[in-house]
Amino acid sequence: MTPKKGLRFYQTDAFTDTPFGGNPAAICLPDEPMEARVMQAIAQEMNLSETAFSEPPDKSGDRRLRWFTPTTEVPLCGHATLAAAAVLFDRGADSPVRFRTLSGVLTVHKEENGALRMDFPVDRPLASAAPDGLLEALGARPAAAVLRGRLIWVVRVADEETLRSLAPDFTALARVDVDGVMGVSVTAPGTDVDFVSRGFFPWSGVDEDPVTGSAHTTLGAYWADELGKTTLTARQVSERSGDLTLKLQGDRIHLIGHAVTVAEGELFLPA
């Protein structure tokens, strides 16, 4: 029999306190650094919007964290960061945990009410002309506003009903040249929260993401300016749905939400 090496993994639903809601992420805790090709293969096997890999802490206490969709490594992922912190806290890690990532050091604190608070850089969007074909593929013509952040395009539509009724053509959407960003978030004022959104990322192998933490570094900045508020409530109205509280603090934004682990197991890798 071929020798096998075990890798512990967890599946955790982020931005929800209810199992099978929010956005599921797979969390792997390797004992040592792994090759990118192996992490990518595992992410493809897990087939979730993101699989995160958190290494043991270094001498300063920071943990390297990387995120992979089924097709590519991404520079920032909010829900898998929240999920990774939740797993580590459940395993006895002290608050806060600090992750070294492609987006710098990200810190996650455990709040007294059980929520987790992530400290991320703000990604402020600027008004921009929409890429050719984007609004048509989204079914979002006319749009109230189009903006571009470092990571995502933002398309604002009139209201929550319009947002919920969107039925993008994902084949056409994937052909749109979005100039290297991760995806697009369509957003509108909310009926019982400050704003709502949906996130589409076919360029990263995920047609519609259930709840996109990283997108809220851009959406939060946009809606803070629109509403004149630095504390906001948000909901991503995918089929699974998820809720966040956002707090703007200068060039940083705190993303606050819950997470619940629904499964754990062991992956068997070739030794």
C-alpha positions in Angstrom: 0.0 0.0 0.0 1.3 3.5 -0.9 2.2 5.5 2.3 -0.1 8.4 2.9 0.3 11.6 4.8 -2.6 13.1 6.7 -3.7 16.7 6.5 -6.3 17.9 8.9 -9.1 20.1 7.4 -12.2 21.8 8.5 -15.2 23.2 6.7 -16.5 26.4 8.2 -19.4 28.6 7.3 -18.5 32.3 7.5 -20.6 35.4 8.1 -23.4 33.3 9.7 -24.1 31.8 13.1 -26.3 29.1 11.6 -24.9 25.9 10.0 -25.3 25.7 6.2 -25.6 29.5 5.8 -23.1 32.1 4.9 -20.1 31.2 2.8 -18.3 27.8 3.3 -14.6 27.7 3.3 -12.2 24.7 3.7 -9.4 25.4 6.2 -6.2 23.3 6.1 -3.6 23.5 8.8 -0.3 22.1 7.4 2.5 21.5 9.9 5.0 23.0 7.4 4.9 25.1 4.1 3.3 23.3 1.2 4.0 23.7 -2.6 1.5 26.0 -4.4 0.7 23.2 -6.9 -0.4 20.9 -4.0 -2.5 23.6 -2.4 -4.1 24.3 -5.7 -4.9 20.6 -6.2 -6.4 20.5 -2.8 -8.6 23.5 -3.5 -9.8 21.9 -6.7 -10.6 18.8 -4.8 -12.5 20.7 -2.0 -14.4 22.6 -4.8 -15.5 25.5 -2.6 -15.1 29.2 -3.5 -12.0 29.3 -1.3 -9.7 26.9 0.5 -7.3 28.5 3.0 -4.0 27.2 4.3 -2.8 28.5 7.6 0.8 27.6 8.7 2.0 27.4 12.3 3.1 30.7 13.9 6.6 32.0 13.3 8.9 33.4 16.0 6.9 36.6 16.0 3.6 34.8 16.4 2.4 35.5 12.8 0.9 32.7 10.7 1.3 32.6 6.9 -2.2 32.4 5.2 -2.9 31.7 1.6 -6.2 31.4 -0.3 -7.1 29.4 -3.4 -10.2 29.1 -5.5 -10.6 25.8 -7.5 -8.7 27.5 -10.3 -6.3 30.1 -8.9 -4.6 31.7 -5.9 -6.2 35.0 -4.8 -4.6 38.1 -3.1 -7.3 38.6 -0.5 -10.3 36.5 0.9 -12.4 37.7 3.8 -14.6 34.7 4.5 -11.8 32.2 4.5 -9.8 34.5 6.8 -12.7 34.6 9.2 -13.2 30.8 8.9 -9.5 30.2 9.5 -9.5 32.4 12.6 -12.6 30.6 13.9 -10.9 27.2 13.6 -7.8 28.4 15.3 -9.8 30.0 18.2 -11.7 26.7 18.6 -8.4 24.9 18.8 -7.2 27.2 21.6 -5.4 30.0 19.9 -5.2 33.3 21.7 -7.0 36.4 20.4 -5.9 38.2 18.2 -4.5 36.0 15.5 -2.2 37.6 13.0 -1.9 36.3 9.4 0.9 37.2 6.9 -0.8 37.3 3.5 -0.4 38.7 0.0 -2.4 41.7 1.3 -0.1 42.4 4.3 -0.7 41.5 7.9 -4.4 40.8 8.7 -5.5 40.7 12.3 -8.6 38.9 13.6 -10.0 39.5 17.1 -12.5 37.4 19.0 -15.3 39.6 20.5 -17.1 39.0 23.8 -20.3 38.1 22.0 -18.5 35.4 19.9 -18.3 37.4 16.8 -14.9 37.8 15.0 -13.5 41.2 14.0 -11.1 41.3 11.0 -8.9 44.3 10.5 -8.4 44.8 6.7 -7.1 47.6 4.5 -9.7 49.8 2.9 -10.0 49.6 -0.9 -11.6 52.9 -1.9 -13.3 52.8 -5.3 -13.2 55.5 -7.9 -15.9 56.3 -10.5 -15.1 54.7 -13.8 -16.6 53.8 -17.2 -17.8 50.2 -17.1 -15.8 47.6 -19.1 -17.3 46.8 -22.5 -20.1 44.3 -22.1 -20.1 44.2 -18.3 -23.5 45.7 -17.6 -25.1 43.8 -20.5 -23.7 40.5 -19.1 -24.9 41.3 -15.6 -28.4 42.4 -16.9 -27.8 45.6 -15.0 -28.5 48.3 -17.5 -29.0 51.0 -16.6 -26.7 51.2 -13.6 -26.9 54.0 -11.1 -23.1 54.1 -10.7 -20.0 52.2 -11.7 -16.8 52.3 -9.8 -13.5 50.5 -9.7 -11.5 49.4 -6.7 -8.2 47.7 -6.5 -9.8 44.2 -6.2 -13.4 44.6 -7.6 -15.7 46.6 -9.9 -18.7 48.0 -8.1 -22.0 48.4 -9.9 -24.9 50.2 -8.1 -28.4 49.5 -9.1 -31.6 51.2 -8.0 -32.9 49.0 -5.2 -32.8 45.6 -3.5 -35.6 44.1 -5.7 -33.6 44.9 -8.8 -30.4 43.4 -7.3 -32.2 40.2 -6.3 -33.7 39.8 -9.8 -30.4 39.9 -11.6 -29.7 36.8 -13.7 -26.2 37.2 -15.2 -25.1 35.5 -18.3 -21.9 33.9 -16.8 -20.6 32.8 -20.2 -20.7 36.3 -21.5 -19.6 37.7 -18.2 -16.4 35.6 -18.1 -15.5 37.0 -21.5 -15.6 40.6 -20.3 -12.1 42.2 -19.8 -12.2 43.4 -16.2 -8.6 44.5 -16.3 -7.1 42.1 -13.9 -9.5 42.6 -10.9 -11.1 39.6 -9.1 -14.7 40.2 -9.9 -17.7 42.5 -9.6 -20.1 43.3 -6.8 -23.5 44.7 -7.6 -25.0 46.7 -4.7 -28.1 48.6 -3.7 -29.6 50.3 -0.6 -31.0 47.7 1.8 -34.5 47.5 3.2 -33.5 46.4 6.7 -29.7 46.9 6.5 -27.7 49.8 5.2 -26.8 48.1 1.9 -27.1 44.8 0.1 -24.9 43.2 -2.6 -24.2 40.2 -4.7 -20.8 39.1 -5.9 -19.8 37.6 -9.2 -16.3 36.1 -9.8 -16.3 33.9 -13.0 -12.8 35.2 -13.8 -11.6 33.5 -10.6 -13.6 30.3 -11.1 -16.6 31.2 -9.0 -19.7 32.4 -10.8 -21.5 33.8 -7.7 -19.8 33.9 -4.3 -22.2 33.4 -1.4 -20.7 36.1 0.9 -17.5 38.0 -0.1 -15.6 39.6 2.8 -12.9 41.1 0.6 -15.5 43.0 -1.5 -16.8 44.7 1.5 -13.5 46.6 1.9 -14.6 48.4 -1.2 -18.4 48.4 -0.7 -18.0 49.6 2.9 -15.9 52.6 1.7 -18.4 53.5 -1.0 -21.5 53.3 1.2 -19.8 55.1 4.1 -19.3 58.1 1.8 -22.8 57.7 0.3 -24.6 57.5 3.7 -22.2 59.6 5.8 -21.7 56.8 8.3 -18.6 55.0 9.6 -20.5 52.0 11.0 -22.6 50.1 8.5 -24.7 46.9 8.4 -24.6 44.8 5.2 -26.1 41.7 3.8 -25.0 39.7 0.7 -28.2 38.4 -0.7 -27.0 35.2 -2.3 -29.0 32.0 -2.0 -27.1 31.2 1.3 -27.0 34.9 2.4 -24.7 36.3 5.1 -24.5 39.4 7.4 -21.6 41.7 8.3 -21.1 44.8 10.4 -18.5 47.2 9.0 -16.5 49.9 10.9 -14.4 52.4 9.0 -11.3 53.6 10.8 -9.1 55.8 8.5 -7.4 53.6 5.9 -8.6 50.4 7.7 -11.9 48.7 7.8 -13.2 46.2 10.4 -15.4 43.4 9.1 -17.4 41.8 11.9 -19.3 38.5 11.6 -19.8 35.0 13.0 -18.6 31.6 11.8 -19.5 28.0 12.5 -17.6 24.9 11.7 -19.8 22.2 10.2 -17.3 19.4 9.4 -13.7 18.2 10.0 -11.7 15.4 8.7 -8.4 14.3 7.2 -7.1 14.5 3.7 -4.7 11.8 2.6 -1.8 13.0 0.6 1.0 11.0 -1.1 3.9 10.8 1.4 
